[in-house]
Amino acid sequence: MRIQVSVPLLLSDCTKGKSAFELEAETLQEALRLLVEEYPLLKVHLYTEQGEVRKHVLLYYNADNIAWLERLDIPLAAGDKLRVLQAVSGG
């Protein structure tokens, strides 16, 4: 299934200059794997060395933060979206 993926403009240098693009995958888990396979420079920005999503990164599948999901082997459907967000903090 083809899904829409968006990343912050600050990370577009890791995705060949694109902040929005499509990805072909059958499940959410596969989409997350393919995202860093197709754009390997993203991996260091999204995941820790232990493979955990970095604390300042939010990955959304449609309206749900993937941290809230019980599992990631969710079948994808037409129109699904995967969004990468970066939390901003400071004073």
LODRENKOL-609671 format. One record per atom (N, C-alpha, C): x negated, z negated, y; residue number from 0; chain; atom name; residue in one letter. Coordinates in steps of 0.02 Angstrom, whole numbers. Layout:
[site [X Z Y] NUM 'A' 'CA' 'a']
...
END
This chain:
[site [-42 0 -58] 0 'A' 'N' 'm']
[site [0 0 0] 0 'A' 'CA' 'm']
[site [-44 0 62] 0 'A' 'C' 'm']
[site [-26 38 111] 1 'A' 'N' 'r']
[site [-63 42 173] 1 'A' 'CA' 'r']
[site [-37 -10 221] 1 'A' 'C' 'r']
[site [-82 -53 246] 2 'A' 'N' 'i']
[site [-62 -104 294] 2 'A' 'CA' 'i']
[site [-100 -95 360] 2 'A' 'C' 'i']
[site [-74 -125 412] 3 'A' 'N' 'q']
[site [-106 -124 478] 3 'A' 'CA' 'q']
[site [-150 -186 484] 3 'A' 'C' 'q']
[site [-211 -175 508] 4 'A' 'N' 'v']
[site [-258 -230 519] 4 'A' 'CA' 'v']
[site [-278 -229 592] 4 'A' 'C' 'v']
[site [-282 -288 623] 5 'A' 'N' 's']
[site [-307 -293 691] 5 'A' 'CA' 's']
[site [-358 -349 695] 5 'A' 'C' 's']
[site [-409 -336 735] 6 'A' 'N' 'v']
[site [-463 -385 746] 6 'A' 'CA' 'v']
[site [-472 -391 822] 6 'A' 'C' 'v']
[site [-499 -448 844] 7 'A' 'N' 'p']
[site [-512 -455 916] 7 'A' 'CA' 'p']
[site [-562 -402 940] 7 'A' 'C' 'p']
[site [-553 -381 1001] 8 'A' 'N' 'l']
[site [-598 -331 1030] 8 'A' 'CA' 'l']
[site [-671 -353 1025] 8 'A' 'C' 'l']
[site [-684 -419 1030] 9 'A' 'N' 'l']
[site [-752 -444 1025] 9 'A' 'CA' 'l']
[site [-784 -431 957] 9 'A' 'C' 'l']
[site [-743 -420 905] 10 'A' 'N' 'l']
[site [-769 -406 838] 10 'A' 'CA' 'l']
[site [-768 -331 822] 10 'A' 'C' 'l']
[site [-745 -290 868] 11 'A' 'N' 's']
[site [-739 -219 852] 11 'A' 'CA' 's']
[site [-807 -186 841] 11 'A' 'C' 's']
[site [-862 -217 865] 12 'A' 'N' 'd']
[site [-927 -189 849] 12 'A' 'CA' 'd']
[site [-943 -195 774] 12 'A' 'C' 'd']
[site [-906 -239 739] 13 'A' 'N' 'c']
[site [-914 -247 666] 13 'A' 'CA' 'c']
[site [-868 -200 627] 13 'A' 'C' 'c']
[site [-822 -167 662] 14 'A' 'N' 't']
[site [-774 -123 629] 14 'A' 'CA' 't']
[site [-778 -52 657] 14 'A' 'C' 't']
[site [-839 -31 670] 15 'A' 'N' 'k']
[site [-851 37 694] 15 'A' 'CA' 'k']
[site [-814 53 759] 15 'A' 'C' 'k']
[site [-807 2 802] 16 'A' 'N' 'g']
[site [-776 11 867] 16 'A' 'CA' 'g']
[site [-700 8 867] 16 'A' 'C' 'g']
[site [-670 -7 809] 17 'A' 'N' 'k']
[site [-597 -8 805] 17 'A' 'CA' 'k']
[site [-571 -80 807] 17 'A' 'C' 'k']
[site [-519 -91 847] 18 'A' 'N' 's']
[site [-487 -157 846] 18 'A' 'CA' 's']
[site [-422 -155 806] 18 'A' 'C' 's']
[site [-400 -95 788] 19 'A' 'N' 'a']
[site [-341 -87 745] 19 'A' 'CA' 'a']
[site [-355 -28 698] 19 'A' 'C' 'a']
[site [-336 -38 635] 20 'A' 'N' 'f']
[site [-347 15 585] 20 'A' 'CA' 'f']
[site [-304 -1 524] 20 'A' 'C' 'f']
[site [-302 46 477] 21 'A' 'N' 'e']
[site [-264 36 416] 21 'A' 'CA' 'e']
[site [-311 21 358] 21 'A' 'C' 'e']
[site [-283 -13 309] 22 'A' 'N' 'l']
[site [-320 -31 249] 22 'A' 'CA' 'l']
[site [-273 -21 190] 22 'A' 'C' 'l']
[site [-299 6 136] 23 'A' 'N' 'e']
[site [-260 20 76] 23 'A' 'CA' 'e']
[site [-274 -34 24] 23 'A' 'C' 'e']
[site [-223 -72 4] 24 'A' 'N' 'a']
[site [-231 -125 -45] 24 'A' 'CA' 'a']
[site [-163 -140 -77] 24 'A' 'C' 'a']
[site [-165 -169 -136] 25 'A' 'N' 'e']
[site [-103 -187 -172] 25 'A' 'CA' 'e']
[site [-81 -259 -158] 25 'A' 'C' 'e']
[site [-130 -304 -147] 26 'A' 'N' 't']
[site [-114 -374 -135] 26 'A' 'CA' 't']
[site [-151 -398 -73] 26 'A' 'C' 't']
[site [-128 -454 -46] 27 'A' 'N' 'l']
[site [-162 -485 11] 27 'A' 'CA' 'l']
[site [-234 -502 -8] 27 'A' 'C' 'l']
[site [-244 -530 -66] 28 'A' 'N' 'q']
[site [-311 -548 -89] 28 'A' 'CA' 'q']
[site [-358 -487 -90] 28 'A' 'C' 'q']
[site [-332 -432 -116] 29 'A' 'N' 'e']
[site [-371 -370 -117] 29 'A' 'CA' 'e']
[site [-386 -345 -47] 29 'A' 'C' 'e']
[site [-338 -350 -2] 30 'A' 'N' 'a']
[site [-347 -328 67] 30 'A' 'CA' 'a']
[site [-403 -369 101] 30 'A' 'C' 'a']
[site [-403 -434 90] 31 'A' 'N' 'l']
[site [-456 -476 119] 31 'A' 'CA' 'l']
[site [-524 -458 91] 31 'A' 'C' 'l']
[site [-527 -444 27] 32 'A' 'N' 'r']
[site [-591 -424 -5] 32 'A' 'CA' 'r']
[site [-614 -357 22] 32 'A' 'C' 'r']
[site [-568 -309 26] 33 'A' 'N' 'l']
[site [-586 -242 50] 33 'A' 'CA' 'l']
[site [-606 -242 123] 33 'A' 'C' 'l']
[site [-576 -286 162] 34 'A' 'N' 'l']
[site [-592 -291 233] 34 'A' 'CA' 'l']
[site [-666 -303 243] 34 'A' 'C' 'l']
[site [-694 -351 207] 35 'A' 'N' 'v']
[site [-766 -365 215] 35 'A' 'CA' 'v']
[site [-810 -318 175] 35 'A' 'C' 'v']
[site [-782 -283 126] 36 'A' 'N' 'e']
[site [-821 -232 91] 36 'A' 'CA' 'e']
[site [-829 -170 135] 36 'A' 'C' 'e']
[site [-774 -150 167] 37 'A' 'N' 'e']
[site [-776 -91 210] 37 'A' 'CA' 'e']
[site [-811 -105 276] 37 'A' 'C' 'e']
[site [-807 -166 299] 38 'A' 'N' 'y']
[site [-838 -187 362] 38 'A' 'CA' 'y']
[site [-881 -249 350] 38 'A' 'C' 'y']
[site [-938 -242 317] 39 'A' 'N' 'p']
[site [-978 -300 296] 39 'A' 'CA' 'p']
[site [-1002 -344 354] 39 'A' 'C' 'p']
[site [-1009 -317 413] 40 'A' 'N' 'l']
[site [-1030 -358 470] 40 'A' 'CA' 'l']
[site [-978 -410 488] 40 'A' 'C' 'l']
[site [-916 -400 468] 41 'A' 'N' 'l']
[site [-863 -448 482] 41 'A' 'CA' 'l']
[site [-871 -513 442] 41 'A' 'C' 'l']
[site [-901 -507 384] 42 'A' 'N' 'k']
[site [-903 -564 338] 42 'A' 'CA' 'k']
[site [-933 -627 370] 42 'A' 'C' 'k']
[site [-988 -620 404] 43 'A' 'N' 'v']
[site [-1022 -678 434] 43 'A' 'CA' 'v']
[site [-979 -709 489] 43 'A' 'C' 'v']
[site [-937 -669 521] 44 'A' 'N' 'h']
[site [-893 -695 574] 44 'A' 'CA' 'h']
[site [-830 -728 547] 44 'A' 'C' 'h']
[site [-809 -708 487] 45 'A' 'N' 'l']
[site [-746 -734 459] 45 'A' 'CA' 'l']
[site [-756 -791 410] 45 'A' 'C' 'l']
[site [-810 -789 372] 46 'A' 'N' 'y']
[site [-819 -837 317] 46 'A' 'CA' 'y']
[site [-885 -876 323] 46 'A' 'C' 'y']
[site [-884 -937 298] 47 'A' 'N' 't']
[site [-945 -978 293] 47 'A' 'CA' 't']
[site [-986 -953 234] 47 'A' 'C' 't']
[site [-1044 -981 226] 48 'A' 'N' 'e']
[site [-1087 -964 169] 48 'A' 'CA' 'e']
[site [-1054 -984 103] 48 'A' 'C' 'e']
[site [-1008 -1032 105] 49 'A' 'N' 'q']
[site [-973 -1055 45] 49 'A' 'CA' 'q']
[site [-909 -1013 31] 49 'A' 'C' 'q']
[site [-896 -964 73] 50 'A' 'N' 'g']
[site [-838 -921 63] 50 'A' 'CA' 'g']
[site [-773 -946 93] 50 'A' 'C' 'g']
[site [-777 -999 132] 51 'A' 'N' 'e']
[site [-718 -1027 166] 51 'A' 'CA' 'e']
[site [-708 -991 233] 51 'A' 'C' 'e']
[site [-645 -984 253] 52 'A' 'N' 'v']
[site [-631 -956 319] 52 'A' 'CA' 'v']
[site [-659 -1003 371] 52 'A' 'C' 'v']
[site [-695 -976 419] 53 'A' 'N' 'r']
[site [-725 -1018 472] 53 'A' 'CA' 'r']
[site [-670 -1054 511] 53 'A' 'C' 'r']
[site [-686 -1114 535] 54 'A' 'N' 'k']
[site [-637 -1156 569] 54 'A' 'CA' 'k']
[site [-608 -1124 632] 54 'A' 'C' 'k']
[site [-646 -1083 667] 55 'A' 'N' 'h']
[site [-622 -1053 729] 55 'A' 'CA' 'h']
[site [-587 -985 716] 55 'A' 'C' 'h']
[site [-579 -966 653] 56 'A' 'N' 'v']
[site [-548 -902 636] 56 'A' 'CA' 'v']
[site [-480 -915 604] 56 'A' 'C' 'v']
[site [-431 -877 626] 57 'A' 'N' 'l']
[site [-365 -879 596] 57 'A' 'CA' 'l']
[site [-350 -810 567] 57 'A' 'C' 'l']
[site [-330 -809 504] 58 'A' 'N' 'l']
[site [-310 -746 472] 58 'A' 'CA' 'l']
[site [-235 -749 460] 58 'A' 'C' 'l']
[site [-199 -702 488] 59 'A' 'N' 'y']
[site [-127 -701 482] 59 'A' 'CA' 'y']
[site [-104 -643 440] 59 'A' 'C' 'y']
[site [-61 -657 392] 60 'A' 'N' 'y']
[site [-27 -607 353] 60 'A' 'CA' 'y']
[site [44 -606 379] 60 'A' 'C' 'y']
[site [63 -553 413] 61 'A' 'N' 'n']
[site [126 -550 450] 61 'A' 'CA' 'n']
[site [130 -611 496] 61 'A' 'C' 'n']
[site [178 -655 489] 62 'A' 'N' 'a']
[site [184 -713 534] 62 'A' 'CA' 'a']
[site [153 -776 506] 62 'A' 'C' 'a']
[site [121 -772 448] 63 'A' 'N' 'd']
[site [95 -832 415] 63 'A' 'CA' 'd']
[site [19 -836 417] 63 'A' 'C' 'd']
[site [-5 -894 437] 64 'A' 'N' 'n']
[site [-76 -909 432] 64 'A' 'CA' 'n']
[site [-92 -913 357] 64 'A' 'C' 'n']
[site [-143 -878 333] 65 'A' 'N' 'i']
[site [-156 -878 261] 65 'A' 'CA' 'i']
[site [-174 -947 236] 65 'A' 'C' 'i']
[site [-196 -991 281] 66 'A' 'N' 'a']
[site [-212 -1060 261] 66 'A' 'CA' 'a']
[site [-149 -1097 237] 66 'A' 'C' 'a']
[site [-90 -1074 258] 67 'A' 'N' 'w']
[site [-27 -1105 239] 67 'A' 'CA' 'w']
[site [1 -1078 173] 67 'A' 'C' 'w']
[site [-28 -1024 149] 68 'A' 'N' 'l']
[site [-2 -992 89] 68 'A' 'CA' 'l']
[site [-28 -1027 26] 68 'A' 'C' 'l']
[site [14 -1033 -24] 69 'A' 'N' 'e']
[site [-6 -1065 -87] 69 'A' 'CA' 'e']
[site [-50 -1019 -128] 69 'A' 'C' 'e']
[site [-42 -954 -119] 70 'A' 'N' 'r']
[site [-82 -906 -158] 70 'A' 'CA' 'r']
[site [-92 -843 -116] 70 'A' 'C' 'r']
[site [-142 -803 -135] 71 'A' 'N' 'l']
[site [-158 -743 -98] 71 'A' 'CA' 'l']
[site [-144 -679 -137] 71 'A' 'C' 'l']
[site [-121 -685 -199] 72 'A' 'N' 'd']
[site [-107 -626 -239] 72 'A' 'CA' 'd']
[site [-37 -599 -225] 72 'A' 'C' 'd']
[site [-17 -600 -162] 73 'A' 'N' 'i']
[site [49 -577 -140] 73 'A' 'CA' 'i']
[site [49 -501 -137] 73 'A' 'C' 'i']
[site [97 -469 -169] 74 'A' 'N' 'p']
[site [101 -396 -164] 74 'A' 'CA' 'p']
[site [116 -374 -92] 74 'A' 'C' 'p']
[site [81 -323 -69] 75 'A' 'N' 'l']
[site [91 -298 -2] 75 'A' 'CA' 'l']
[site [148 -248 0] 75 'A' 'C' 'l']
[site [180 -243 58] 76 'A' 'N' 'a']
[site [236 -197 68] 76 'A' 'CA' 'a']
[site [223 -155 130] 76 'A' 'C' 'a']
[site [257 -99 135] 77 'A' 'N' 'a']
[site [251 -56 193] 77 'A' 'CA' 'a']
[site [268 -96 256] 77 'A' 'C' 'a']
[site [228 -88 307] 78 'A' 'N' 'g']
[site [239 -123 370] 78 'A' 'CA' 'g']
[site [205 -190 375] 78 'A' 'C' 'g']
[site [172 -214 322] 79 'A' 'N' 'd']
[site [137 -278 324] 79 'A' 'CA' 'd']
[site [78 -272 372] 79 'A' 'C' 'd']
[site [60 -330 400] 80 'A' 'N' 'k']
[site [5 -333 448] 80 'A' 'CA' 'k']
[site [-43 -390 430] 80 'A' 'C' 'k']
[site [-106 -378 440] 81 'A' 'N' 'l']
[site [-158 -428 433] 81 'A' 'CA' 'l']
[site [-193 -433 500] 81 'A' 'C' 'l']
[site [-192 -492 530] 82 'A' 'N' 'r']
[site [-222 -502 596] 82 'A' 'CA' 'r']
[site [-277 -554 592] 82 'A' 'C' 'r']
[site [-333 -537 624] 83 'A' 'N' 'v']
[site [-388 -583 630] 83 'A' 'CA' 'v']
[site [-387 -610 702] 83 'A' 'C' 'v']
[site [-384 -676 709] 84 'A' 'N' 'l']
[site [-384 -707 775] 84 'A' 'CA' 'l']
[site [-442 -756 778] 84 'A' 'C' 'l']
[site [-470 -764 836] 85 'A' 'N' 'q']
[site [-524 -812 846] 85 'A' 'CA' 'q']
[site [-499 -864 896] 85 'A' 'C' 'q']
[site [-504 -926 877] 86 'A' 'N' 'a']
[site [-485 -981 922] 86 'A' 'CA' 'a']
[site [-538 -986 978] 86 'A' 'C' 'a']
[site [-514 -1000 1037] 87 'A' 'N' 'v']
[site [-559 -1008 1095] 87 'A' 'CA' 'v']
[site [-552 -1079 1120] 87 'A' 'C' 'v']
[site [-608 -1110 1133] 88 'A' 'N' 's']
[site [-606 -1178 1160] 88 'A' 'CA' 's']
[site [-658 -1183 1215] 88 'A' 'C' 's']
[site [-653 -1235 1251] 89 'A' 'N' 'g']
[site [-702 -1246 1304] 89 'A' 'CA' 'g']
[site [-670 -1285 1360] 89 'A' 'C' 'g']
[site [-706 -1294 1413] 90 'A' 'N' 'g']
[site [-680 -1335 1467] 90 'A' 'CA' 'g']
[site [-682 -1300 1533] 90 'A' 'C' 'g']
END
